[in-house]
Amino acid sequence: MRRKNKVFLDTITTLGIEPKEFEILLKDNPKVSFVYILQTNKAGTYYGKKSWEHLCDVVVRFEDGVLDIEKSRFGDTGSYNFTINYEAICEPQQ
C-alpha cells in the first residue's frame, strides 16, 4: 500500500478557505489526504457553506467525547465513545 501525505486544516472557518478554492487544491494534489475541521455554532450546525459536506468522503461530529460518523461514502456510520476518565489518569501512582 502506498503512503499518502496528509494535511490537516484546522479550522476552515479561521483559514478563510472557500469550497471552490479547496476543490482546486484537491485537484492539484491528488496524492494528498485532507482532513479539514469546521466550527459549529450553538445550534450544532457548522459555519460556512453546505457545499463543504459534498467535498468530503466522511462527515464526523465530535462532541463531549463521542464521535458520530454522520456520512460516509464507505458505508460505515455510527457512534464511538472516546470519553476518558481523566481523574484515574491524574491520580498519583502508589
N, C-alpha and C positions, 0 to 999 in steps of 0.2 A: 504494500500500500504506500502510495506517495504522500509525503507530508505536505500540508498546505500551510502557508503563512497565515497568521491570524491577526486581525486588527480589531481592537475594542474601542468603540466610540461612546464616551460617557460624558455628557448626555447630548443627544442630537439637538435638544432644545437650546442648550448652552452654546453649542458649537455653531448654531445658526445654519445648518445644512438643510437644503430643501430636497424633497424627493427626486426631482429631476436631476439635480447635481449628483445625488447619490447613485442614480441609475448610470450616469456616465462613469463614475468611479468603479462600479461593479463591472461594467463592460470593458473598461481599460485594465482591469485587474482580475482576470478570470481564475487565477490560481490562488486567490486570497479569500479566506473565510472572514466575513464581517459579523461582529456581534455589536449591535447598537442598542442603546438604552434610551427610552423615552420617559420623561417625568409624567406623573399622573397628578390630577387635581383631587380635591376632596370628594368629588363625585365618583372617583375611580376611573375616569376616562383620561386618556393621555393628551398632552398638549401637542398641537400640530395637526397636520393633515391626515385624513383617514387613509390616504394613498400609501403611507408608510407600511400599513398592515399588508398591502398587496405585494410589497417588495421582499418580504421575508418568507423563509421556509417554516419557521416556528415562532409562535407568539406565546410568550411566557409572562406570567404575572407573579411577582414575588412580594409577599406581604405577610408580616407577622410570623416569619419562619416557615411559611407554606408556599411552595412553588406550584402554581397551576399552569399546566400546558393547555392553553385555550384553543390553539390552532396548530396543526402540524400537517405538512404535505407528506409526511412519512407515516401517518395513520395513528400514531400513539398520542393519546391525551390522558389527562388525569392529574391527580394531586399528589405531591410528595412533601412530607413533613420534615423540615430541616431545623426544628426547634432544638436549641442547645441548652442544656442545664448549666448556665454559667456559674451558679453557686457551687456545684460539685467540682467544676474545673478550678475555681479560685480558692477552694478550701486548702489550707496548709496540709502538706503530707506529714504523717507522723512516723 
